[in-house]
Amino acid sequence: MLVGVDWGGTKIEAVALGEDGEQVARVRESTPFSDYEGCLALIARLVAQVETTAGRTGTVGVGLPGSLDPRTGLAKGASSTWLNGRPVEADLVRVLGREVRTSNDADCFAVSEAVDGAGAGHRVVLGVIIGTGTGAGIAIDGRAHHGPNNSAAEYGHNQLPRPDVSEIPGPACYCGRRGCVERWVSGPSFARDYFQHASVDLADPPRLSAEEILEQVRAGHRLSRLVWDRYLDRLARGLSVVVNTLDPDVIVLGGGMSNIPELYDELPSRVADATFSPCFYTPILPAAHGDSSGVRGAAWLWKD
Ligand SMILES: [Zn+2]
């Protein structure tokens, strides 16, 4: 049996999978905010809970909202910045009493979709999560690709490529730099961009969500269409760096923005415009496992 834990910024979830991927048990609770020891204790309790339900013990893989320095084992780059500098894997081994495999949450997403999701059958899978932030992971032959720095596919913290004058220096990012791709393509960034454009024309512009802006696009509103076009162009420019470097066999999208169906019709031609190669045959697909991909991929970290 394979147990996966998704250690997210707002919730921690555990799942037990059988060897064929069938779900045996699943639990989730809110993340104790800024409480590192509280998170470790909760993870130990959730793992015990799914194992009790399943009636057996399993291997444990944990998806982290950051990555570990491969030499020191200390967390780095976590958007929950209070995790940074903590010896996360060693502490998980301590509280769980067994060997634990960890990976970045976006890596787990890519692994899940590569093993039995939208990327199944493809060798090199790029998983891209576009939600409150953006992150990406690479799975090769169903395994997370880890380089010597554990920083593969961190395209979200590249600067937005080919910025125009209005995009320089760009909004501040939690990583300490400005103009990161993440700060242009996340759901809140899309909503912020709409609000800023609407503020030019209206004294009291509405604060619309991403889905509300898309409803306006569908109804033919000019301003929303403009903001959506700029969003697609920025998303494509960000992805072009990964395509120019890795040329993955498939790109699988997850996170809240991935639920917008228009993305799959309108994004590929924008990526073709932004990459060096004028052809772009790579399928861009929505995740098959939706919000469950992170926790399923964590479990699959132990797949042979
Ligand atoms: Zn950044």
Boltz pocket constraint, residues with backbone or C-beta under 6 A from the ligand:
constraints:
  - pocket:
      binder: B
      contacts: [[A, 156], [A, 157], [A, 173], [A, 174], [A, 175], [A, 176], [A, 177], [A, 180], [A, 182]]
      max_distance: 6.0
